[in-house]
Amino acid sequence: MNNRLENLRVKLHLNWGELAEYIGISRSMLDFLRFEKREPSKNLMQRIEELEKEINKDVTTKNTTTQYDGIDELNKTMKEVLKVLERIAVKLENQSERKP
């Protein structure tokens, strides 16, 4: 599991905390998975597999493309960053709603 998570982290250009947010789990849960102290749930395993497929599809597409367009890559990266920021915003909003 550690190798799979490391590959995701590297290919998405995220640190461990960002990867946890991206996947939708806590940093501590990510560490449990990395160090094989816990097994991923069925849903989490499906999410990881989906991300791996997306990344591999992107790599295959890049390898078959004869011209590299940096703007498309930048747009994709910005979309990924926005997804992470949206997840963080939702968590912060949920936390602020819980406070009396």
Buried (B, 14 or more C-beta within 10 A) or exposed (E): BEEBBEBBBEBBEBEBEBBBBBBEBEBEBBBBBBEEEBEBEEEBBEBBEEBBEEBEEEEEEEEEEEEEEEEEEEEEEEEBBEEBEEBEEEEEEEEEEEEE
